[in-house]
Amino acid sequence: MKEPAAPQAKITIPIHGLGNFMLETGVALIRAGASTKRIRITLRRISDAYAYHSDIHIEPRSLSLSLRRSDNPEVFNGTRIATHPVINFKMISGISRMSWSIVEKPWPEEEMWKELNRLKDLPDYPRLLILFVVGLAGAAFCFAYGGGPLEMTITFVATFCGLWAKQELLKMNFNPYLVTYFSATTAGLIVILFSLANNNLTLEHAVTTSCLFLTPGVPLINSISDLMDGEILNGIERGINAVMHSMAIALGLSTLVFLFNLIA
């Protein structure tokens, strides 16, 4: 059966230029923590806008792409490797808006690269603001679990220090699971130090909530999403990755409980 021809685009981009752009865009989405279905739909949206047929193979750390046109024998094949994902919703939403704009009116190649590079160069929120807001979130969780003002304050300090340790370890390119382990250990250690300073304090709520900022929520959501969309291998990989991070949190707190019992 003959393959239906793609709609003709008003602007034509060389196949290698579009292929390289789509690979870079896909890798940016993988690194930002997008689900497999979102990556596939976004890339096909771009290729369809320029009347190219695309075959896309997505893995948790790599992307393979094949492009072709029904009126041209030239074919593009390429692969890119992605680094460990760092959740970036600004990147995901920015690329999505860009792809819809391209559908409405195809962009020249130079304009597409300019927008992608702009999205990559968007500044992060100030570090102290992130530490402060995440610390407040930890304190709010402590309150929701029944903690009082003192426990909330201790949870804020523990979360602040744990996230600071995580950021520093990421800068040094530590193994991501070790980053989670040492971050959980740091946060829990702060709570235990307060407990050692005053034996009358009951800080189980603070211990429970001080490590919630490490919960792998996005990988878990993407794992379920991928499994429901039939992306079995990606769903299993992301699910195991989330379980490994959860085990690292549990191991960090277990280490502290063991050491605390020895001291006590």
GIPE-V222325 format. One record per pair of residues at least 12 apart in sequence whose C-alpha atoms are under 10 Angstrom apart, sorted by sequence separation. I is the first residue (numbers start at 1). GAP is how many residues later the second one is. D is the distance in whole Angstrom. If there is no record, write none. Layout:
I_GAP_D + I_GAP_D
//
This chain:
26_12_10 + 27_12_9 + 43_12_10 + 44_12_8 + 54_12_6 + 55_12_7 + 65_12_6 + 66_12_7 + 139_12_8 + 140_12_7 + 142_12_10 + 143_12_10 + 166_12_10 + 167_12_9 + 191_12_7 + 192_12_10 + 222_12_9 + 223_12_4 + 224_12_9 + 226_12_9 + 227_12_9 + 26_13_6 + 29_13_9 + 43_13_8 + 53_13_8 + 54_13_5 + 55_13_9 + 64_13_8 + 65_13_5 + 66_13_9 + 99_13_9 + 139_13_5 + 140_13_10 + 142_13_7 + 166_13_6 + 169_13_9 + 191_13_9 + 222_13_7 + 223_13_7 + 226_13_10 + 25_14_9 + 26_14_8 + 29_14_10 + 40_14_10 + 52_14_10 + 53_14_6 + 54_14_7 + 64_14_6 + 65_14_6 + 98_14_8 + 138_14_8 + 139_14_7 + 141_14_9 + 142_14_9 + 165_14_8 + 166_14_7 + 169_14_9 + 191_14_10 + 192_14_10 + 221_14_10 + 223_14_8 + 224_14_9 + 40_15_9 + 41_15_10 + 52_15_6 + 53_15_5 + 54_15_9 + 63_15_8 + 64_15_4 + 65_15_9 + 137_15_10 + 138_15_9 + 139_15_8 + 140_15_9 + 141_15_10 + 165_15_10 + 166_15_9 + 168_15_10 + 191_15_7 + 192_15_8 + 220_15_9 + 223_15_5 + 224_15_8 + 26_16_8 + 40_16_7 + 52_16_6 + 53_16_6 + 63_16_6 + 64_16_7 + 136_16_9 + 138_16_10 + 139_16_5 + 140_16_9 + 166_16_8 + 167_16_9 + 190_16_10 + 191_16_6 + 219_16_9 + 222_16_7 + 223_16_5 + 25_17_9 + 26_17_7 + 39_17_9 + 40_17_8 + 51_17_9 + 52_17_5 + 53_17_8 + 62_17_7 + 63_17_5 + 64_17_9 + 98_17_8 + 135_17_10 + 136_17_9 + 138_17_6 + 139_17_5 + 163_17_10 + 165_17_8 + 166_17_5 + 190_17_9 + 191_17_10 + 221_17_9 + 222_17_8 + 223_17_9 + 25_18_8 + 40_18_8 + 51_18_7 + 52_18_8 + 62_18_6 + 63_18_7 + 98_18_9 + 135_18_9 + 137_18_9 + 138_18_6 + 139_18_9 + 162_18_9 + 165_18_6 + 166_18_9 + 188_18_8 + 189_18_9 + 219_18_9 + 220_18_7 + 221_18_9 + 223_18_9 + 39_19_8 + 50_19_10 + 51_19_9 + 52_19_10 + 61_19_9 + 62_19_4 + 63_19_8 + 135_19_10 + 136_19_9 + 137_19_8 + 138_19_9 + 139_19_10 + 164_19_8 + 165_19_9 + 187_19_10 + 188_19_6 + 191_19_8 + 219_19_6 + 220_19_6 + 223_19_9 + 22_20_9 + 23_20_9 + 47_20_8 + 51_20_10 + 52_20_10 + 61_20_6 + 62_20_5 + 95_20_9 + 135_20_7 + 136_20_6 + 138_20_9 + 139_20_8 + 162_20_8 + 163_20_7 + 165_20_10 + 166_20_9 + 187_20_8 + 188_20_9 + 190_20_9 + 218_20_9 + 219_20_7 + 220_20_9 + 222_20_10 + 22_21_6 + 36_21_10 + 37_21_9 + 47_21_10 + 58_21_10 + 60_21_9 + 61_21_5 + 62_21_9 + 94_21_9 + 95_21_7 + 135_21_4 + 136_21_9 + 138_21_6 + 162_21_5 + 163_21_9 + 165_21_7 + 188_21_9 + 189_21_10 + 219_21_9 + 220_21_9 + 221_21_10 + 21_22_10 + 22_22_9 + 36_22_7 + 43_22_10 + 53_22_10 + 54_22_9 + 55_22_9 + 57_22_9 + 59_22_9 + 60_22_8 + 61_22_7 + 94_22_9 + 134_22_8 + 135_22_7 + 137_22_9 + 138_22_9 + 161_22_8 + 162_22_6 + 164_22_9 + 165_22_9 + 187_22_10 + 188_22_7 + 216_22_10 + 219_22_7 + 220_22_6 + 36_23_8 + 54_23_10 + 56_23_10 + 59_23_9 + 60_23_10 + 61_23_7 + 133_23_9 + 135_23_8 + 136_23_9 + 161_23_10 + 162_23_8 + 163_23_9 + 164_23_10 + 184_23_10 + 187_23_6 + 188_23_7 + 216_23_10 + 219_23_6 + 220_23_8 + 22_24_8 + 36_24_8 + 39_24_10 + 60_24_9 + 61_24_8 + 94_24_10 + 95_24_8 + 132_24_8 + 135_24_5 + 136_24_9 + 159_24_9 + 162_24_5 + 163_24_8 + 186_24_10 + 187_24_6 + 218_24_9 + 219_24_9 + 21_25_10 + 22_25_8 + 35_25_10 + 60_25_9 + 91_25_9 + 94_25_7 + 131_25_10 + 132_25_9 + 134_25_7 + 135_25_5 + 158_25_10 + 159_25_9 + 161_25_7 + 162_25_4 + 186_25_9 + 187_25_10 + 216_25_9 + 217_25_8 + 93_26_10 + 94_26_10 + 131_26_10 + 134_26_7 + 135_26_9 + 158_26_9 + 160_26_10 + 161_26_6 + 162_26_8 + 184_26_8 + 185_26_9 + 216_26_6 + 219_26_10 + 33_27_10 + 91_27_10 + 92_27_9 + 132_27_9 + 133_27_9 + 135_27_9 + 159_27_9 + 160_27_8 + 161_27_10 + 162_27_9 + 184_27_6 + 215_27_8 + 216_27_8 + 18_28_9 + 19_28_9 + 30_28_9 + 91_28_6 + 131_28_8 + 132_28_7 + 135_28_8 + 158_28_8 + 159_28_6 + 161_28_10 + 162_28_9 + 183_28_8 + 184_28_9 + 215_28_10 + 216_28_9 + 18_29_8 + 30_29_9 + 31_29_9 + 90_29_8 + 91_29_7 + 131_29_5 + 134_29_8 + 158_29_5 + 159_29_9 + 161_29_8 + 184_29_9 + 216_29_7 + 26_30_10 + 30_30_7 + 31_30_8 + 90_30_10 + 91_30_10 + 130_30_9 + 131_30_8 + 157_30_8 + 158_30_7 + 183_30_10 + 184_30_7 + 215_30_8 + 216_30_7 + 27_31_10 + 30_31_7 + 31_31_10 + 91_31_9 + 131_31_9 + 132_31_10 + 156_31_10 + 158_31_8 + 159_31_9 + 180_31_9 + 183_31_8 + 214_31_8 + 215_31_7 + 15_32_10 + 18_32_9 + 26_32_9 + 30_32_8 + 90_32_8 + 128_32_9 + 131_32_7 + 155_32_8 + 158_32_5 + 159_32_10 + 214_32_8 + 19_33_10 + 23_33_10 + 27_33_10 + 30_33_9 + 130_33_9 + 131_33_7 + 154_33_10 + 155_33_9 + 157_33_8 + 158_33_6 + 181_33_9 + 18_34_9 + 27_34_8 + 90_34_10 + 130_34_10 + 157_34_9 + 158_34_10 + 180_34_7 + 214_34_10 + 215_34_8 + 15_35_10 + 19_35_9 + 27_35_7 + 155_35_9 + 179_35_10 + 180_35_9 + 214_35_7 + 14_36_10 + 26_36_9 + 27_36_7 + 88_36_9 + 128_36_9 + 131_36_10 + 154_36_8 + 155_36_7 + 158_36_10 + 180_36_10 + 12_37_10 + 13_37_7 + 15_37_8 + 26_37_7 + 27_37_10 + 127_37_9 + 154_37_7 + 212_37_9 + 9_38_10 + 11_38_9 + 12_38_6 + 13_38_10 + 26_38_9 + 154_38_10 + 211_38_7 + 9_39_8 + 10_39_9 + 11_39_7 + 12_39_8 + 13_39_10 + 23_39_10 + 24_39_9 + 26_39_9 + 211_39_10 + 8_40_9 + 9_40_6 + 10_40_8 + 11_40_9 + 12_40_10 + 23_40_7 + 127_40_9 + 151_40_9 + 154_40_8 + 6_41_10 + 7_41_7 + 8_41_8 + 9_41_5 + 10_41_9 + 22_41_10 + 23_41_8 + 154_41_10 + 211_41_10 + 6_42_7 + 7_42_8 + 8_42_7 + 9_42_5 + 23_42_7 + 211_42_9 + 6_43_9 + 7_43_8 + 8_43_5 + 9_43_9 + 22_43_8 + 23_43_10 + 151_43_10 + 6_44_9 + 7_44_5 + 8_44_9 + 6_45_5 + 7_45_8 + 20_45_9 + 22_45_10 + 208_45_9 + 5_46_8 + 6_46_7 + 19_46_7 + 207_46_8 + 5_47_9 + 6_47_7 + 19_47_8 + 159_47_10 + 163_47_10 + 5_48_9 + 19_48_7 + 155_48_9 + 158_48_8 + 162_48_8 + 163_48_9 + 166_48_9 + 4_49_10 + 18_49_9 + 19_49_10 + 154_49_9 + 158_49_9 + 161_49_10 + 162_49_8 + 3_50_10 + 42_50_10 + 49_50_9 + 151_50_9 + 155_50_8 + 156_50_9 + 159_50_8 + 160_50_9 + 163_50_8 + 16_51_9 + 30_51_10 + 31_51_6 + 33_51_9 + 34_51_9 + 45_51_10 + 49_51_9 + 150_51_9 + 151_51_8 + 152_51_10 + 155_51_5 + 158_51_9 + 159_51_5 + 162_51_9 + 163_51_8 + 15_52_7 + 27_52_10 + 30_52_7 + 31_52_6 + 32_52_9 + 33_52_6 + 43_52_10 + 46_52_9 + 47_52_10 + 49_52_10 + 50_52_9 + 151_52_6 + 154_52_7 + 155_52_8 + 158_52_6 + 159_52_7 + 162_52_9 + 15_53_8 + 27_53_7 + 29_53_9 + 30_53_8 + 31_53_6 + 32_53_6 + 33_53_6 + 34_53_8 + 39_53_9 + 42_53_8 + 43_53_10 + 46_53_6 + 49_53_7 + 50_53_9 + 150_53_9 + 151_53_9 + 152_53_9 + 153_53_9 + 154_53_9 + 155_53_9 + 156_53_10 + 157_53_9 + 158_53_8 + 159_53_8 + 160_53_10 + 15_54_9 + 26_54_9 + 27_54_7 + 28_54_8 + 30_54_9 + 31_54_4 + 32_54_5 + 33_54_5 + 34_54_9 + 38_54_9 + 42_54_7 + 45_54_7 + 46_54_8 + 48_54_10 + 49_54_5 + 151_54_7 + 152_54_7 + 155_54_7 + 156_54_8 + 159_54_7 + 23_55_8 + 24_55_10 + 27_55_6 + 28_55_10 + 30_55_7 + 31_55_6 + 32_55_5 + 33_55_7 + 34_55_8 + 41_55_10 + 42_55_10 + 44_55_9 + 45_55_8 + 46_55_10 + 47_55_10 + 48_55_8 + 49_55_8 + 50_55_10 + 147_55_10 + 148_55_10 + 151_55_6 + 155_55_5 + 159_55_10 + 19_56_10 + 20_56_9 + 22_56_10 + 23_56_7 + 24_56_8 + 26_56_9 + 27_56_9 + 29_56_9 + 30_56_9 + 31_56_7 + 32_56_5 + 33_56_8 + 39_56_10 + 42_56_10 + 43_56_8 + 46_56_7 + 47_56_9 + 49_56_8 + 50_56_7 + 147_56_8 + 150_56_9 + 151_56_9 + 154_56_9 + 155_56_9 + 15_57_10 + 19_57_7 + 20_57_9 + 23_57_6 + 24_57_10 + 28_57_9 + 30_57_9 + 31_57_8 + 32_57_7 + 34_57_9 + 35_57_10 + 39_57_9 + 42_57_6 + 45_57_8 + 46_57_7 + 49_57_6 + 50_57_9 + 147_57_9 + 148_57_9 + 152_57_9 + 16_58_10 + 18_58_9 + 19_58_8 + 20_58_8 + 23_58_9 + 24_58_9 + 27_58_10 + 29_58_10 + 30_58_10 + 32_58_9 + 33_58_9 + 34_58_7 + 38_58_9 + 41_58_10 + 42_58_9 + 45_58_7 + 49_58_9 + 147_58_6 + 148_58_10 + 151_58_10 + 152_58_9 + 15_59_8 + 16_59_9 + 17_59_10 + 19_59_7 + 20_59_9 + 29_59_9 + 32_59_6 + 33_59_8 + 34_59_10 + 145_59_10 + 146_59_7 + 147_59_7 + 15_60_7 + 16_60_6 + 19_60_10 + 20_60_9 + 28_60_10 + 29_60_9 + 31_60_9 + 32_60_7 + 46_60_9 + 145_60_7 + 146_60_10 + 15_61_6 + 16_61_9 + 31_61_10 + 144_61_10 + 145_61_9 + 188_61_10 + 14_62_10 + 15_62_10 + 16_62_9 + 29_62_7 + 30_62_9 + 142_62_10 + 143_62_8 + 147_62_10 + 6_63_8 + 28_63_8 + 29_63_6 + 142_63_6 + 143_63_9 + 145_63_9 + 185_63_10 + 189_63_10 + 5_64_8 + 6_64_8 + 28_64_8 + 29_64_10 + 141_64_9 + 142_64_6 + 145_64_8 + 177_64_9 + 180_64_10 + 181_64_8 + 184_64_8 + 185_64_8 + 188_64_8 + 189_64_9 + 192_64_8 + 196_64_9 + 5_65_6 + 6_65_10 + 141_65_9 + 142_65_9 + 144_65_10 + 176_65_10 + 177_65_10 + 180_65_6 + 181_65_9 + 183_65_9 + 184_65_5 + 185_65_9 + 187_65_9 + 188_65_6 + 192_65_9 + 4_66_8 + 5_66_8 + 25_66_10 + 29_66_8 + 139_66_10 + 142_66_8 + 143_66_9 + 179_66_9 + 180_66_9 + 181_66_8 + 182_66_9 + 183_66_8 + 184_66_8 + 185_66_9 + 186_66_9 + 187_66_9 + 188_66_10 + 189_66_10 + 3_67_8 + 25_67_10 + 28_67_9 + 29_67_10 + 139_67_8 + 141_67_9 + 142_67_6 + 177_67_7 + 178_67_9 + 180_67_9 + 181_67_5 + 182_67_8 + 184_67_9 + 185_67_5 + 186_67_9 + 188_67_10 + 189_67_7 + 193_67_10 + 196_67_10 + 138_68_9 + 141_68_6 + 142_68_8 + 176_68_10 + 177_68_6 + 180_68_6 + 181_68_5 + 184_68_5 + 185_68_6 + 188_68_7 + 189_68_10 + 192_68_8 + 196_68_9 + 26_69_10 + 140_69_9 + 141_69_9 + 176_69_8 + 177_69_9 + 179_69_9 + 180_69_6 + 181_69_8 + 182_69_10 + 183_69_8 + 184_69_7 + 185_69_9 + 188_69_9 + 25_70_8 + 138_70_10 + 139_70_8 + 142_70_10 + 177_70_9 + 178_70_7 + 179_70_10 + 180_70_10 + 181_70_7 + 182_70_7 + 184_70_10 + 185_70_8 + 186_70_9 + 138_71_6 + 139_71_8 + 141_71_8 + 177_71_6 + 178_71_10 + 180_71_10 + 181_71_5 + 182_71_10 + 184_71_10 + 185_71_7 + 189_71_9 + 137_72_10 + 138_72_6 + 176_72_10 + 177_72_9 + 180_72_8 + 181_72_8 + 184_72_10 + 137_73_10 + 138_73_8 + 138_74_7 + 178_74_9 + 181_74_10 + 135_75_9 + 137_75_9 + 138_75_7 + 137_76_8 + 134_78_10 + 135_78_9 + 134_79_7 + 21_88_8 + 25_88_9 + 28_88_9 + 24_89_9 + 18_91_7 + 21_91_8 + 25_91_7 + 28_91_10 + 84_91_10 + 17_92_7 + 21_92_7 + 24_92_9 + 25_92_10 + 28_92_8 + 84_92_8 + 13_93_10 + 17_93_10 + 9_94_10 + 11_94_9 + 12_94_9 + 13_94_9 + 18_94_9 + 10_95_8 + 11_95_6 + 12_95_9 + 13_95_7 + 14_95_9 + 18_95_10 + 21_95_9 + 9_96_9 + 10_96_7 + 11_96_7 + 12_96_8 + 13_96_6 + 17_96_10 + 9_97_7 + 10_97_10 + 11_97_7 + 12_97_9 + 11_98_9 + 87_131_8 + 87_132_9 + 85_134_10 + 59_172_9 + 58_173_9 + 60_173_9 + 61_173_10 + 59_174_8 + 60_174_6 + 59_175_6 + 60_175_9 + 58_176_8 + 59_176_10 + 60_177_7 + 59_178_9 + 60_178_8 + 35_183_9 + 34_184_9 + 35_184_9 + 33_185_7 + 34_185_9 + 37_185_10 + 33_186_8 + 35_186_9 + 36_186_8 + 35_187_5 + 36_187_9 + 34_188_8 + 35_188_8 + 37_188_8 + 38_188_10 + 33_189_8 + 35_189_10 + 36_189_8 + 37_189_7 + 35_190_7 + 36_190_6 + 35_191_7 + 36_191_10 + 37_192_7 + 36_193_9 + 37_193_9 + 35_194_10 + 36_194_10 + 37_194_8 + 36_195_7 + 35_196_10 + 36_198_8 + 35_199_9 + 36_199_9 + 35_200_9 + 35_203_10
//
